[in-house]
Structure formats: structure tokens, C-alpha cells
Amino acid sequence: MNIPKFNDPFDCINNKLPWDVDTPDINLVQWFDSLTIKPVHVLELGCGSGVNSVWLAQQGCQVTAVDFHSSATETTRLYAQKHNVNIDIVQLDVLKDNLPNKKFDLIFDRGLFHGIRFQEKRLLSSKISQSLSQCGQWLSVIGSKETYADIQGQDWFMSLFEIADTVEASLQIISVKSCYIQMIDYKRFPAWTLLACNRPSALSSTG
Ligand SMILES: C[S@@+](CC[C@H](N)C(=O)[O-])C[C@H]1O[C@@H](n2cnc3c(N)ncnc32)[C@H](O)[C@@H]1O
């Protein structure tokens, strides 16, 4: 299986990126639909073309979508406009910049966390911990290193050990389930769905 190479791998205007499907992530949809109490304030990290942010806004959530690439924030803006939903769209680097100064009931990412370096993962887990509301949860769809044997020697994607090691420094893992990421060129890509929250002992400091 070949992964296409682009000069700018996150430019979703000039490239048709392999993960850039036009339907919301099935793992997000199934999890969201299973909830009795739906999240109100939602942050999507690395929103790409904005499909998941728009879907969440259509479910009645107040969505903030962030991405460091102008092509992503612009595509999300146009996609939200097309679907007549309001989304707060912010261009920022989740590693270098502060996350929006707000508490979120859901922080969602699909394919951002798995693509950053090991130390950055710990940093981002800590930032996510600070940005979750009292009962807030982080749902992350993460490419699986263990099951994706065709890509050798790549440093993105994660093993279960790496997920535990980088997330549990700041957060409590509720569950990790094996799943798939829908891609445009390939049928399905083996992945994990991580659900995490703040530890009860940390809640008094997160508000
Ligand atoms: C694999 S793409 C997934 C896009 C979208 N979530 C989706 O599922 O289609 C990862 C996205 O994260 C963004 N991203 C990567 N690193 C980032 C960072 N440090 N800060 C903000 N956005 C970042 C990229 O620009 C890209 O849009």
C-alpha cells in the first residue's frame, strides 16, 4: 500500500488528501449517538476540511475548530457556510499556541494526535487535560501501528503502549477500542478510538 507524498501534506485545498472523506467519522458518530447527555461545548483539534466539526454543529453543539493550516481553516469556513452552521474557527498550532481559553465537554481529533512526535503527545495530552470541562472527555481517532503492518518504519500512528504512555501522564483512559478510519483511496485504515477524561483528583483544578 502506497501513501501519497505531497509537498505540503496538510494542504487540503490543493491536494485531495487520503483521509479527507466527505462524511463524518463513523467512530465519532456512533459514540455521539450512544450518549444520553450530549456535549455542548466542543473543540476539534486539527479540523482539516471541517466535515466533523460541521456534523457536530449540526447535532446542536457549539463547536470551536482549530487547525494550523490556512487551507484547513478556510475550507472549514466555506463548508460551515455551505451547511449554514456557525463554527468558531481558529488558526493555531496546538503545540506552540494556547488552546482556546474555554472549557470543553468534548475535545475531538481524528489523525492529529497520532501524527505528532512522542514528547509533543505528552504536551498535547496535558493541554487537553487543562481544556476539558468537569465531565469533559477527549475522543481521539488514532491510526494503529500494531495492525497496520504495510507501513514499515513510519513514526506516525500509535501502539497501545504508546497511547497509554503518552495519555496517562495527564489523563485517565476510559477506553481504547480497535476501529477503522475511512480513507478515500483505501477502504479502511486500522485505528484506535481513545476515550479519556481527567482523573477525579484533577477535577478540582480543571473547573
Ligand atoms: C490527518 S489530518 C486530519 C484532518 C481531519 N481531522 C480529518 O479527519 O479529516 C491532521 C490535521 O491536523 C492538522 N494539524 C497537524 N498538526 C497540527 C498542529 N500542531 N496544530 C494544529 N493543527 C495541526 C493538519 O493541518 C491537518 O488538517
The ligand as a Gaussian input file, in Angstrom:
#p B3LYP/6-31G(d) Opt

LIG

0 1
 C       -4.513000      13.758000       9.279000
 S       -5.196000      15.364000       9.127000
 C       -6.878000      15.058000       9.678000
 C       -7.820000      16.182000       9.351000
 C       -9.245000      15.987000       9.873000
 N       -9.252000      15.852000      11.316000
 C       -9.877000      14.779000       9.231000
 O      -10.123000      13.791000       9.932000
 O      -10.119000      14.808000       8.015000
 C       -4.481000      16.218000      10.533000
 C       -4.895000      17.674000      10.623000
 O       -4.259000      18.229000      11.780000
 C       -3.670000      19.468000      11.440000
 N       -2.526000      19.639000      12.337000
 C       -1.421000      18.849000      12.419000
 N       -0.585000      19.304000      13.361000
 C       -1.183000      20.398000      13.905000
 C       -0.816000      21.311000      14.933000
 N        0.361000      21.185000      15.593000
 N       -1.667000      22.316000      15.250000
 C       -2.843000      22.443000      14.583000
 N       -3.244000      21.633000      13.588000
 C       -2.413000      20.614000      13.254000
 C       -3.301000      19.385000       9.964000
 O       -3.217000      20.642000       9.340000
 C       -4.449000      18.528000       9.431000
 O       -5.526000      19.319000       8.996000

